[in-house]
Amino acid sequence: MKECLLFLGDKHMENKSYHTKGVRYIIISLLFFLSVACGNHVITLTLDQAEDAMQDQPDESLRLIRSIDTLSLNSNFLKARYSLLLAMALDKNYIDTTNVRVVMPAVDYYRKHGTADERMKSFYYLGRIQENAGDLNAAAVSFSLGENEVKNATDYQMEGLLYMAFSDIYNKTRDLEKEEEYVRKGIAAFEESGDVKHSNLCDGRLAIVKYSKQEWSVADSLFRAGIEKAATDTIAMSVFLSNYARMKMVMPEQDPEGALSLLYDLTNKYHRQLSLSDYGVLAYASLLTGDYRTCQNIESYFNSLPSQQIVSVSFWLSKIEQYKENYKTALEYDIQSFAFNTQTFEKILSHSVTQTLQDHYEQAAIDAKKDAKITTLTIVLISVVIVVFLILLLFYSRWRHERKREEVERLLRISEESNRILQEANADLELQTLGYKYERQNLQDQVESYSRKVDEIRMTGAELEETLNSLRKSYASTYKDKFSAIGELCNAYLETKDRTDKKDIIFRRVESLIAYISDDERLHMRFENQINKDLNNIVKRLKTDLGDVDEKESRFICYCIVGFEPQMIGTVLGLSLSNVYTKKSRLKDKIRRLESPYREEYLRML
């Protein structure tokens, strides 16, 4: 028992050490997560500030984003948000990056985890970067993927930007029908969002599309309505006035005075710088109205330009030379213009957006079929695995059943062996008891009582051979008798301790046994712990179920469980025999009233 207590003490110290280490690890982990959480909070605040400043202060937004250490982005969510806001800030600051890696973390993350608005926005900026790189086909695919999210999106302004970006692709590939379709979609989206500025620009784009399709009267009406609607919008007005003036000089019924008036408003009223094309319109319109000096000044300016820039205005120079009847020079300008347009058309032909989108969706359909096949195969595979698992489970259950049967047989054999050992122990005990019969008649009476209990154990042992439950009862009875013998010897010790004729060997044995029923609280705890260890914590469970149990009550319960005789219990606890019976009867009544699943076990052990 001493060694057992020492072992338990060592285990307690060892568990305490493990507990201390565990607490230390938990504290370190908490500190780590708190530091990470604080860092993430600062990054989130910075990204929030950058997003708030995106529309009105894009340069400040870009500065805030670039101030973030990318190594501190410790989650895919933060990386995705940082990536998307960086792409937005670059676009808002007119920094036309061609590196798709800027926005790919956002595309990859929001494709699986984001909302429809986040996916639409990430595909839009991916397409913008691809368009900057000149890969119109890839840009068209990205814009198309963004368009697939429109039905579930709520950001109408981003929807409008997506449609207008798509219309730019069709403008560059000279697909005027598709360009007009997406411009109209953009107008509807901007009107839905209440974005007047972009709506005005879209009206101008629609007028330009009609002008490109040579629908002169419709384009003229759209230009007039747009100019009236966007009178205070400088950017939109520069688009309207410049393109409206150009149309007036290429339509069948030319209006040079109207073109000059529009260009005058552009420079003087809206303070916008004329482009080379605007100067070409100005020169040709001035020539038609008789202002030869202005035309000549602009021609001199054009002749001072590098050859690659003259090509962009060769159309207007050809018109001017034709009006002057310098047909040879006009033809040279026409050839330059034709060469320039040929290069443009070659670029257009290299970007078959419609075919690219068709190929994309065909490939997407093929991929969908492959995914469906993979899904089907996966389901079949899972079904096969489940069937195999069930078969294995069945075999395992049968194996477990066989093991249980073997275990029952083993326990029965143990029961028989225990009965044999018990009989031998009883025989030894009888021999020892016979040696004491001359010293104390009372001891002989106790031995005879013990013999009667041994007979009861033998009868119980026969029942244990039939069922495993009988084995458990036999073990309980045997356990009681073990401590009953201790109680009897202790009783003999207490009554004969002062006699001079007591044999030393009996004294020592009884003295070692009496420790279990000592008044010492520590020794009693050892006694109680031993009972709990042998009988599956019976004392601990009974005390818990009964509730408030004092030390004397606890000792009474322990003595009853181990089988001490009432006379022995009364001697140890200082109670009369009648009080012992009364106390034991009341204890059983209390147990019978319990709702505990162990109630019958308590009653059986008492």
Backbone torsions as a table, in degrees:
resi	resn	phi	psi	omega
1	MET	NA	-39.8	178.7
2	LYS	-61.7	-43.8	-179.9
3	GLU	-64.5	-36.0	178.8
4	CYS	-62.7	-44.2	179.1
5	LEU	-64.1	-40.5	177.0
6	LEU	-61.5	-40.9	179.4
7	PHE	-63.3	-44.1	178.6
8	LEU	-63.2	-36.7	177.4
9	GLY	-63.7	-42.4	178.2
10	ASP	-62.6	-41.9	-179.9
11	LYS	-64.5	-37.3	178.1
12	HIS	-62.3	-44.9	178.4
13	MET	-63.4	-39.4	179.8
14	GLU	-65.6	-43.2	178.2
15	ASN	-64.4	-37.0	177.8
16	LYS	-63.3	-38.9	177.9
17	SER	-64.5	-44.6	178.2
18	TYR	-63.0	-38.5	179.0
19	HIS	-62.7	-42.5	178.8
20	THR	-62.0	-43.8	178.3
21	LYS	-63.5	-40.6	-179.9
22	GLY	-62.0	-42.6	178.2
23	VAL	-62.1	-40.5	179.4
24	ARG	-62.8	-42.6	179.1
25	TYR	-64.6	-39.2	179.6
26	ILE	-64.6	-42.3	179.3
27	ILE	-63.2	-44.2	179.0
28	ILE	-61.7	-43.2	179.9
29	SER	-62.6	-42.6	179.3
30	LEU	-63.2	-42.3	178.0
31	LEU	-61.8	-39.9	179.6
32	PHE	-63.7	-46.9	-178.5
33	PHE	-67.5	-34.3	177.1
34	LEU	-65.3	-41.0	178.9
35	SER	-64.8	-41.5	178.2
36	VAL	-63.7	-42.6	-179.2
37	ALA	-63.7	-40.8	178.0
38	CYS	-63.7	-42.7	178.5
39	GLY	-62.1	-43.1	179.0
40	ASN	-64.1	-35.3	179.8
41	HIS	-64.8	-41.8	179.3
42	VAL	-64.6	-44.0	179.7
43	ILE	-62.1	-43.5	-179.7
44	THR	-61.7	-42.2	178.1
45	LEU	-62.2	-41.2	179.3
46	THR	-64.0	-43.1	178.8
47	LEU	-65.7	-36.6	176.5
48	ASP	-62.2	-43.7	178.7
49	GLN	-63.7	-40.6	179.2
50	ALA	-64.0	-40.5	-179.9
51	GLU	-67.9	-38.6	178.8
52	ASP	-64.6	-34.0	-177.5
53	ALA	-88.2	-0.2	-171.2
54	MET	-60.8	-42.1	-174.1
55	GLN	-79.1	-46.1	-173.5
56	ASP	-91.3	-31.1	-178.4
57	GLN	-132.8	69.7	-176.8
58	PRO	-63.0	-30.9	178.7
59	ASP	-67.4	-40.4	176.6
60	GLU	-66.0	-38.7	177.9
61	SER	-60.7	-43.9	179.3
62	LEU	-64.9	-37.6	179.4
63	ARG	-64.0	-43.8	179.7
64	LEU	-62.5	-41.8	-178.5
65	ILE	-65.9	-42.8	-178.9
66	ARG	-71.4	-15.3	178.6
67	SER	-77.8	-11.1	-178.3
68	ILE	-83.0	132.3	175.2
69	ASP	-75.8	115.0	-176.2
70	THR	-64.4	-22.1	178.7
71	LEU	-70.3	-18.5	179.8
72	SER	-86.4	-2.0	177.5
73	LEU	-80.8	93.2	-170.0
74	ASN	-98.9	14.2	176.1
75	SER	-142.0	152.4	179.7
76	ASN	-63.6	-31.7	178.7
77	PHE	-63.5	-47.3	179.6
78	LEU	-65.3	-40.4	178.2
79	LYS	-61.4	-41.7	-179.2
80	ALA	-65.9	-44.4	-178.9
81	ARG	-66.8	-42.2	176.9
82	TYR	-59.1	-45.0	-178.1
83	SER	-61.4	-46.0	-177.8
84	LEU	-66.4	-44.2	-179.7
85	LEU	-66.2	-34.5	177.0
86	LEU	-64.9	-44.0	178.3
87	ALA	-62.0	-40.7	178.5
88	MET	-63.9	-44.6	-177.7
89	ALA	-64.9	-41.1	177.7
90	LEU	-61.7	-43.0	-179.8
91	ASP	-66.1	-42.5	-179.8
92	LYS	-65.9	-28.6	179.7
93	ASN	-93.0	13.2	177.7
94	TYR	58.4	34.6	174.0
95	ILE	-99.2	100.2	-172.4
96	ASP	-83.4	79.7	178.5
97	THR	-71.9	150.8	178.4
98	THR	-115.5	7.9	-176.7
99	ASN	-93.9	105.1	-177.5
100	VAL	-68.1	-17.3	179.6
101	ARG	-64.0	-18.5	178.0
102	VAL	-60.1	-41.6	-172.3
103	VAL	-107.9	-8.2	-175.2
104	MET	-62.3	-36.7	175.6
105	PRO	-56.9	-38.1	177.9
106	ALA	-68.7	-43.5	-179.5
107	VAL	-60.5	-48.0	-177.0
108	ASP	-65.5	-39.0	-176.9
109	TYR	-75.2	-49.5	-175.3
110	TYR	-71.6	-20.8	177.0
111	ARG	-59.1	-33.3	-176.5
112	LYS	-104.8	-33.3	-169.9
113	HIS	-117.3	-12.8	-171.4
114	GLY	-87.8	175.2	174.3
115	THR	-82.3	172.5	178.8
116	ALA	-62.0	-38.7	178.8
117	ASP	-63.9	-41.6	-179.3
118	GLU	-67.7	-40.1	177.2
119	ARG	-65.8	-43.3	179.6
120	MET	-60.7	-43.5	-178.2
121	LYS	-66.2	-43.1	-178.9
122	SER	-65.8	-39.7	178.2
123	PHE	-67.5	-34.8	179.1
124	TYR	-62.1	-48.8	-177.8
125	TYR	-72.6	-27.4	172.1
126	LEU	-63.9	-43.9	178.0
127	GLY	-63.7	-37.9	178.7
128	ARG	-61.5	-43.0	179.5
129	ILE	-66.7	-40.6	178.3
130	GLN	-65.3	-36.3	176.9
131	GLU	-67.1	-38.6	176.3
132	ASN	-60.6	-35.1	179.5
133	ALA	-78.6	-3.7	178.7
134	GLY	87.1	3.5	-179.7
135	ASP	-92.1	81.8	-175.5
136	LEU	-67.9	-32.9	180.0
137	ASN	-64.0	-46.9	178.4
138	ALA	-64.1	-39.3	178.7
139	ALA	-62.4	-41.4	179.4
140	ALA	-62.2	-40.2	178.2
141	VAL	-63.8	-43.0	179.9
142	SER	-64.0	-43.6	178.1
143	PHE	-63.6	-36.3	178.3
144	SER	-65.3	-39.9	176.5
145	LEU	-63.8	-37.9	176.2
146	GLY	-66.0	-38.0	179.9
147	GLU	-64.1	-29.5	178.6
148	ASN	-63.7	-21.8	-178.4
149	GLU	-90.7	-5.3	-173.1
150	VAL	-61.3	-38.9	-174.0
151	LYS	-62.8	-24.8	179.7
152	ASN	-106.9	0.1	-175.9
153	ALA	-88.5	161.0	178.7
154	THR	-123.6	-7.7	-178.8
155	ASP	-87.6	91.6	-175.4
156	TYR	-70.1	-30.1	178.2
157	GLN	-64.6	-45.5	177.1
158	MET	-64.2	-35.3	176.1
159	GLU	-60.6	-43.6	178.6
160	GLY	-63.4	-42.8	178.1
161	LEU	-61.5	-38.1	178.6
162	LEU	-63.5	-45.1	-179.7
163	TYR	-64.2	-39.6	-179.0
164	MET	-70.0	-34.6	175.8
165	ALA	-64.7	-39.4	177.2
166	PHE	-64.6	-38.6	178.9
167	SER	-65.8	-33.1	175.9
168	ASP	-61.6	-40.3	178.3
169	ILE	-60.9	-46.6	-179.4
170	TYR	-69.7	-28.7	175.4
171	ASN	-65.5	-42.3	-178.9
172	LYS	-70.7	-22.7	178.9
173	THR	-101.8	9.2	175.2
174	ARG	59.6	33.4	173.7
175	ASP	-98.5	85.6	-170.7
176	LEU	-68.5	-32.8	179.7
177	GLU	-64.5	-47.7	178.7
178	LYS	-67.6	-35.4	177.8
179	GLU	-61.4	-46.3	179.4
180	GLU	-62.8	-40.3	-180.0
181	GLU	-58.2	-45.4	-176.0
182	TYR	-78.7	-27.4	173.9
183	VAL	-64.1	-43.4	179.1
184	ARG	-64.6	-39.3	175.6
185	LYS	-61.7	-39.4	178.8
186	GLY	-64.4	-41.7	178.8
187	ILE	-60.5	-45.1	-178.8
188	ALA	-62.6	-40.9	-178.7
189	ALA	-66.9	-42.6	-179.6
190	PHE	-68.2	-36.1	176.2
191	GLU	-65.4	-37.1	178.6
192	GLU	-65.0	-36.0	-179.2
193	SER	-83.7	-11.7	-178.0
194	GLY	78.1	19.4	-178.9
195	ASP	-88.2	92.2	-176.1
196	VAL	-66.7	-39.3	-176.8
197	LYS	-59.8	-51.5	179.6
198	HIS	-70.3	-31.0	177.9
199	SER	-63.3	-40.6	177.4
200	ASN	-62.6	-43.7	179.0
201	LEU	-62.6	-36.7	178.9
202	CYS	-67.4	-36.6	175.7
203	ASP	-60.0	-41.6	177.3
204	GLY	-64.2	-39.5	178.5
205	ARG	-63.7	-37.8	179.6
206	LEU	-66.6	-39.3	177.1
207	ALA	-63.4	-39.9	179.8
208	ILE	-65.7	-38.5	178.0
209	VAL	-62.0	-45.1	178.8
210	LYS	-64.2	-37.3	176.0
211	TYR	-63.6	-42.2	178.7
212	SER	-64.8	-31.5	179.1
213	LYS	-85.9	4.4	177.4
214	GLN	61.9	29.8	171.6
215	GLU	-91.4	78.4	-165.8
216	TRP	-62.9	-44.7	-175.9
217	SER	-68.6	-40.8	178.4
218	VAL	-65.0	-43.9	179.5
219	ALA	-62.5	-40.8	-179.7
220	ASP	-62.1	-42.9	179.0
221	SER	-64.1	-40.9	-180.0
222	LEU	-65.8	-40.9	177.9
223	PHE	-62.5	-44.0	-178.7
224	ARG	-63.1	-47.4	-179.3
225	ALA	-64.2	-38.5	-179.4
226	GLY	-66.9	-40.9	179.4
227	ILE	-64.3	-38.8	179.7
228	GLU	-69.9	-37.7	-176.5
229	LYS	-73.9	-37.3	-174.0
230	ALA	-106.9	37.2	-174.8
231	ALA	-61.0	-29.4	-177.5
232	THR	-100.3	2.1	-178.0
233	ASP	-99.0	101.6	-173.7
234	THR	-61.1	-44.5	-176.7
235	ILE	-66.5	-46.9	179.6
236	ALA	-63.1	-39.9	-178.8
237	MET	-65.0	-35.1	178.4
238	SER	-63.7	-35.9	176.6
239	VAL	-68.0	-46.7	-178.8
240	PHE	-61.5	-52.5	-172.9
241	LEU	-65.3	-43.7	-177.5
242	SER	-63.6	-48.3	-176.7
243	ASN	-74.7	-33.1	177.4
244	TYR	-65.9	-40.7	177.2
245	ALA	-64.0	-41.1	179.2
246	ARG	-63.8	-40.3	-179.5
247	MET	-65.3	-37.2	-179.1
248	LYS	-63.2	-21.1	-178.3
249	MET	-99.0	-5.7	179.0
250	VAL	-115.7	-13.5	179.4
251	MET	-70.8	157.2	-177.9
252	PRO	-54.4	-43.3	178.1
253	GLU	-98.0	89.4	-174.9
254	GLN	-67.7	148.6	-179.5
255	ASP	-132.7	77.4	-176.9
256	PRO	-63.4	-37.2	178.8
257	GLU	-62.2	-42.2	179.3
258	GLY	-64.6	-39.3	179.6
259	ALA	-64.3	-42.8	179.6
260	LEU	-64.3	-37.4	179.1
261	SER	-64.5	-41.2	-179.9
262	LEU	-65.5	-42.5	179.8
263	LEU	-68.9	-32.6	177.0
264	TYR	-63.7	-45.6	177.8
265	ASP	-62.0	-36.7	-178.5
266	LEU	-62.5	-41.5	-176.1
267	THR	-87.1	-38.3	-172.7
268	ASN	-94.6	-36.7	-176.1
269	LYS	-88.6	-38.9	-176.3
270	TYR	-109.6	0.0	171.6
271	HIS	53.6	45.7	178.2
272	ARG	-104.2	143.2	178.9
273	GLN	-77.1	134.4	178.8
274	LEU	-74.6	141.1	174.8
275	SER	-83.6	172.4	177.4
276	LEU	-60.2	-39.0	178.3
277	SER	-64.6	-39.0	177.3
278	ASP	-63.2	-38.5	177.4
279	TYR	-65.2	-36.5	176.5
280	GLY	-62.5	-43.2	176.7
281	VAL	-62.3	-43.0	-179.0
282	LEU	-62.1	-42.3	-179.1
283	ALA	-65.5	-45.2	-177.7
284	TYR	-68.5	-41.7	178.9
285	ALA	-65.9	-39.0	178.3
286	SER	-63.4	-40.1	179.1
287	LEU	-61.7	-43.4	-178.2
288	LEU	-67.9	-27.3	179.1
289	THR	-91.6	1.7	176.8
290	GLY	92.9	6.0	178.9
291	ASP	-89.8	75.6	-174.8
292	TYR	-68.2	-32.1	-177.1
293	ARG	-63.9	-46.8	179.1
294	THR	-61.1	-42.0	179.8
295	CYS	-62.5	-43.2	-178.6
296	GLN	-65.9	-39.2	178.5
297	ASN	-62.0	-42.2	-179.8
298	ILE	-68.2	-38.6	178.0
299	GLU	-61.7	-41.0	179.0
300	SER	-63.9	-38.2	177.5
301	TYR	-64.1	-42.7	179.7
302	PHE	-63.8	-40.1	-178.1
303	ASN	-66.7	-19.6	178.3
304	SER	-85.4	-6.4	-177.9
305	LEU	-81.6	155.6	173.0
306	PRO	-60.6	156.4	-173.9
307	SER	-61.5	-36.2	-178.4
308	GLN	-67.6	-23.4	177.2
309	GLN	-86.7	-32.4	178.8
310	ILE	-61.8	-33.3	-179.2
311	VAL	-57.6	-35.6	-177.0
312	SER	-70.2	-18.6	179.5
313	VAL	-116.2	11.4	-178.1
314	SER	-63.0	-27.2	177.4
315	PHE	-60.9	-46.5	-178.8
316	TRP	-71.3	-35.8	176.5
317	LEU	-64.3	-36.2	176.9
318	SER	-64.8	-42.4	178.2
319	LYS	-60.3	-41.7	-178.7
320	ILE	-64.9	-45.3	-178.5
321	GLU	-67.5	-34.5	176.2
322	GLN	-64.1	-41.1	179.0
323	TYR	-63.8	-33.4	178.4
324	LYS	-82.2	-2.3	-178.6
325	GLU	66.4	26.1	172.6
326	ASN	-93.1	74.8	-169.6
327	TYR	-68.0	-31.9	179.8
328	LYS	-64.8	-47.6	178.8
329	THR	-65.3	-38.2	178.6
330	ALA	-62.0	-39.8	179.1
331	LEU	-64.6	-38.7	178.4
332	GLU	-61.8	-42.0	177.5
333	TYR	-66.9	-35.9	177.7
334	ASP	-64.2	-38.9	178.8
335	ILE	-64.0	-42.3	177.2
336	GLN	-61.5	-44.0	179.7
337	SER	-63.9	-39.3	179.8
338	PHE	-64.6	-42.5	179.7
339	ALA	-63.5	-41.0	178.6
340	PHE	-63.5	-44.4	-179.8
341	ASN	-68.4	-31.9	177.8
342	THR	-63.0	-45.7	176.8
343	GLN	-60.3	-40.2	179.3
344	THR	-62.7	-44.2	-179.5
345	PHE	-68.5	-32.4	175.9
346	GLU	-63.6	-40.1	175.8
347	LYS	-63.6	-39.8	179.6
348	ILE	-62.8	-44.5	-178.7
349	LEU	-65.0	-28.2	179.3
350	SER	-75.6	-11.2	179.4
351	HIS	-115.7	82.1	177.1
352	SER	-86.8	83.7	-174.7
353	VAL	-63.7	-43.9	-178.7
354	THR	-59.8	-45.6	179.6
355	GLN	-65.7	-38.6	178.9
356	THR	-61.8	-45.1	178.9
357	LEU	-64.3	-39.8	178.0
358	GLN	-62.7	-44.6	177.8
359	ASP	-61.9	-39.2	-179.6
360	HIS	-61.5	-47.9	-177.6
361	TYR	-71.0	-32.2	174.2
362	GLU	-64.1	-43.7	177.7
363	GLN	-64.9	-36.7	177.8
364	ALA	-63.6	-38.5	177.8
365	ALA	-65.3	-42.0	177.5
366	ILE	-61.9	-44.3	178.8
367	ASP	-62.7	-36.6	178.9
368	ALA	-64.1	-41.3	177.5
369	LYS	-63.5	-41.5	178.1
370	LYS	-61.9	-42.7	178.7
371	ASP	-62.5	-38.4	178.4
372	ALA	-63.9	-42.0	177.8
373	LYS	-63.3	-43.7	179.1
374	ILE	-61.6	-40.8	178.7
375	THR	-62.4	-43.7	179.1
376	THR	-61.7	-47.7	179.1
377	LEU	-61.2	-37.0	178.7
378	THR	-63.8	-43.2	179.2
379	ILE	-62.9	-43.4	179.1
380	VAL	-61.9	-44.9	-179.9
381	LEU	-61.6	-43.5	178.9
382	ILE	-62.6	-40.9	178.9
383	SER	-61.5	-44.1	178.8
384	VAL	-61.7	-43.1	179.8
385	VAL	-61.9	-40.9	179.6
386	ILE	-63.8	-43.2	179.2
387	VAL	-61.6	-45.7	178.8
388	VAL	-61.0	-41.0	179.7
389	PHE	-63.0	-42.1	179.3
390	LEU	-64.2	-39.7	177.6
391	ILE	-62.8	-45.8	177.9
392	LEU	-61.9	-38.2	178.9
393	LEU	-64.0	-38.7	178.3
394	LEU	-62.9	-47.7	177.9
395	PHE	-61.0	-39.3	179.8
396	TYR	-64.8	-40.4	179.4
397	SER	-62.9	-43.3	178.0
398	ARG	-63.4	-39.8	177.7
399	TRP	-63.5	-41.7	178.5
400	ARG	-63.3	-41.2	178.9
401	HIS	-61.4	-42.6	179.0
402	GLU	-64.1	-40.4	178.8
403	ARG	-63.1	-40.0	179.1
404	LYS	-63.9	-42.2	178.5
405	ARG	-60.8	-43.8	177.8
406	GLU	-63.5	-36.0	179.9
407	GLU	-66.7	-39.3	177.7
408	VAL	-63.0	-43.4	177.9
409	GLU	-62.1	-38.7	179.1
410	ARG	-64.7	-41.6	179.4
411	LEU	-65.3	-36.7	176.8
412	LEU	-64.0	-40.3	176.8
413	ARG	-63.7	-40.6	177.4
414	ILE	-62.0	-39.0	178.7
415	SER	-60.6	-44.9	179.1
416	GLU	-62.9	-43.5	179.7
417	GLU	-65.1	-38.9	178.6
418	SER	-63.2	-39.8	178.4
419	ASN	-62.8	-41.2	179.4
420	ARG	-64.3	-46.4	179.5
421	ILE	-62.3	-37.7	179.5
422	LEU	-63.3	-41.8	178.6
423	GLN	-62.6	-42.5	178.1
424	GLU	-63.5	-41.7	179.2
425	ALA	-63.3	-39.9	178.6
426	ASN	-63.6	-39.9	178.6
427	ALA	-62.1	-44.4	177.6
428	ASP	-61.8	-40.6	-178.9
429	LEU	-65.0	-38.1	177.6
430	GLU	-62.6	-41.0	178.6
431	LEU	-63.7	-42.5	179.2
432	GLN	-66.3	-36.8	-179.1
433	THR	-66.1	-37.0	178.5
434	LEU	-61.8	-30.4	179.9
435	GLY	-70.2	-19.9	-178.1
436	TYR	-99.0	-2.6	-170.4
437	LYS	-66.2	-24.8	-179.2
438	TYR	-84.8	-14.2	-178.0
439	GLU	-86.9	-36.3	-176.7
440	ARG	-154.4	119.9	-178.5
441	GLN	-65.6	-32.8	180.0
442	ASN	-62.9	-35.6	177.9
443	LEU	-63.7	-38.2	178.9
444	GLN	-61.9	-41.0	179.3
445	ASP	-61.3	-40.0	179.4
446	GLN	-65.9	-37.0	179.9
447	VAL	-64.9	-41.7	178.6
448	GLU	-62.4	-39.8	176.4
449	SER	-62.3	-41.4	178.4
450	TYR	-61.9	-38.4	179.7
451	SER	-63.8	-39.8	178.5
452	ARG	-62.3	-38.4	178.5
453	LYS	-68.8	-32.2	176.4
454	VAL	-63.2	-39.1	177.9
455	ASP	-62.3	-40.3	178.2
456	GLU	-63.5	-37.6	178.9
457	ILE	-64.4	-38.7	179.1
458	ARG	-62.5	-41.6	177.9
459	MET	-63.5	-41.2	178.2
460	THR	-64.8	-36.0	178.5
461	GLY	-60.9	-36.5	178.2
462	ALA	-63.8	-37.7	178.7
463	GLU	-69.7	-33.5	179.4
464	LEU	-62.4	-27.9	179.8
465	GLU	-66.6	-22.9	-178.2
466	GLU	-84.8	-39.9	-177.7
467	THR	-139.2	157.4	179.3
468	LEU	-70.6	-27.8	178.6
469	ASN	-67.5	-34.0	177.8
470	SER	-65.2	-35.5	177.3
471	LEU	-60.4	-41.9	-179.6
472	ARG	-63.4	-40.7	179.4
473	LYS	-65.9	-39.9	179.2
474	SER	-62.4	-40.0	179.6
475	TYR	-63.7	-39.3	179.5
476	ALA	-64.1	-42.8	-179.6
477	SER	-65.0	-42.1	178.5
478	THR	-60.6	-42.7	-179.9
479	TYR	-62.5	-39.3	178.2
480	LYS	-63.0	-44.2	-177.0
481	ASP	-64.3	-32.6	177.7
482	LYS	-59.1	-47.9	-179.4
483	PHE	-79.0	-22.3	174.7
484	SER	-63.8	-41.8	177.1
485	ALA	-61.4	-40.5	177.4
486	ILE	-61.1	-40.5	-179.2
487	GLY	-65.9	-41.0	-179.6
488	GLU	-64.5	-43.8	179.2
489	LEU	-65.1	-38.0	177.9
490	CYS	-63.8	-39.3	179.1
491	ASN	-62.5	-42.7	177.6
492	ALA	-62.4	-41.2	179.9
493	TYR	-61.9	-45.8	-177.3
494	LEU	-64.4	-34.6	-177.3
495	GLU	-83.4	-20.4	-174.4
496	THR	-119.6	12.6	-174.0
497	LYS	-62.2	-34.4	-176.1
498	ASP	-90.5	-0.2	-180.0
499	ARG	-77.7	148.1	-177.7
500	THR	-91.0	-13.6	-176.4
501	ASP	-98.1	15.0	179.6
502	LYS	-81.8	136.2	-178.2
503	LYS	-71.0	141.9	-176.5
504	ASP	-62.5	-38.9	-175.6
505	ILE	-65.4	-35.9	178.1
506	ILE	-68.4	-39.7	-179.4
507	PHE	-60.7	-46.2	-178.1
508	ARG	-64.7	-40.2	-178.3
509	ARG	-65.1	-46.7	-179.2
510	VAL	-65.8	-35.1	-179.5
511	GLU	-63.6	-37.3	178.2
512	SER	-70.1	-33.5	-179.0
513	LEU	-77.2	-30.6	-175.0
514	ILE	-67.0	-16.3	-179.4
515	ALA	-59.0	-29.9	-176.8
516	TYR	-68.5	-23.7	-177.8
517	ILE	-115.1	27.7	179.2
518	SER	-73.8	157.9	175.3
519	ASP	-73.8	-14.2	-179.4
520	ASP	-62.9	123.3	-176.7
521	GLU	-61.3	-39.1	-178.9
522	ARG	-64.8	-43.7	179.6
523	LEU	-66.8	-37.3	177.6
524	HIS	-63.4	-37.7	177.9
525	MET	-63.0	-38.5	175.8
526	ARG	-61.8	-42.8	178.6
527	PHE	-61.1	-47.4	-179.4
528	GLU	-65.4	-41.0	179.2
529	ASN	-63.4	-37.9	178.5
530	GLN	-62.7	-42.5	178.1
531	ILE	-62.7	-44.8	179.1
532	ASN	-59.9	-41.2	-178.9
533	LYS	-64.1	-42.3	-176.1
534	ASP	-77.9	-31.1	-172.4
535	LEU	-119.0	39.5	169.7
536	ASN	55.0	47.6	174.5
537	ASN	60.0	38.4	-175.6
538	ILE	-65.4	-41.9	-178.4
539	VAL	-66.8	-42.8	-179.2
540	LYS	-61.4	-44.3	-179.3
541	ARG	-67.6	-41.1	-178.7
542	LEU	-65.2	-42.0	178.8
543	LYS	-63.3	-37.7	178.5
544	THR	-65.5	-43.4	-178.4
545	ASP	-69.4	-35.7	-179.5
546	LEU	-75.6	-28.4	179.8
547	GLY	97.4	-120.8	-175.2
548	ASP	-76.9	107.3	-179.8
549	VAL	-124.8	120.2	179.6
550	ASP	-82.8	-179.9	-173.9
551	GLU	-66.0	-41.6	-178.0
552	LYS	-66.5	-39.7	176.7
553	GLU	-63.3	-39.5	179.0
554	SER	-62.2	-42.9	179.2
555	ARG	-64.4	-41.2	179.1
556	PHE	-59.6	-44.0	179.6
557	ILE	-61.6	-45.5	-178.6
558	CYS	-61.3	-43.2	-178.3
559	TYR	-66.2	-36.8	178.2
560	CYS	-66.6	-42.3	-177.3
561	ILE	-63.6	-43.5	-177.3
562	VAL	-78.2	-4.0	171.5
563	GLY	93.2	20.5	176.2
564	PHE	-62.5	142.2	177.7
565	GLU	-68.6	150.2	179.0
566	PRO	-53.6	-40.2	179.2
567	GLN	-60.8	-40.3	179.6
568	MET	-66.1	-43.9	-179.3
569	ILE	-62.9	-41.2	179.3
570	GLY	-64.1	-39.1	-180.0
571	THR	-64.2	-44.5	-176.0
572	VAL	-70.4	-41.3	-173.5
573	LEU	-95.7	-1.6	179.0
574	GLY	72.6	37.1	-178.9
575	LEU	-115.0	152.4	172.9
576	SER	-74.3	161.0	-178.2
577	LEU	-62.3	-39.8	179.4
578	SER	-64.8	-38.6	177.9
579	ASN	-64.6	-35.5	178.6
580	VAL	-63.5	-45.7	179.9
581	TYR	-64.0	-42.7	179.9
582	THR	-62.2	-45.5	-178.3
583	LYS	-63.4	-40.1	179.9
584	LYS	-68.2	-38.3	178.4
585	SER	-64.5	-42.9	179.3
586	ARG	-65.5	-37.5	178.3
587	LEU	-62.4	-43.0	179.4
588	LYS	-65.5	-37.6	178.4
589	ASP	-62.5	-42.3	178.1
590	LYS	-61.9	-39.7	-178.9
591	ILE	-67.9	-38.3	179.7
592	ARG	-63.0	-28.2	179.7
593	ARG	-83.0	-6.0	180.0
594	LEU	-73.1	151.3	174.0
595	GLU	-96.4	13.2	-174.9
596	SER	-71.5	142.2	175.7
597	PRO	-66.8	-14.2	-177.8
598	TYR	-98.2	10.8	-173.8
599	ARG	-56.0	-48.3	-178.0
600	GLU	-64.1	-35.4	178.8
601	GLU	-65.0	-41.4	178.1
602	TYR	-59.8	-48.0	-177.4
603	LEU	-63.7	-38.2	-180.0
604	ARG	-65.1	-38.9	-177.6
605	MET	-76.6	-23.0	179.2
606	LEU	-86.7	NA	NA
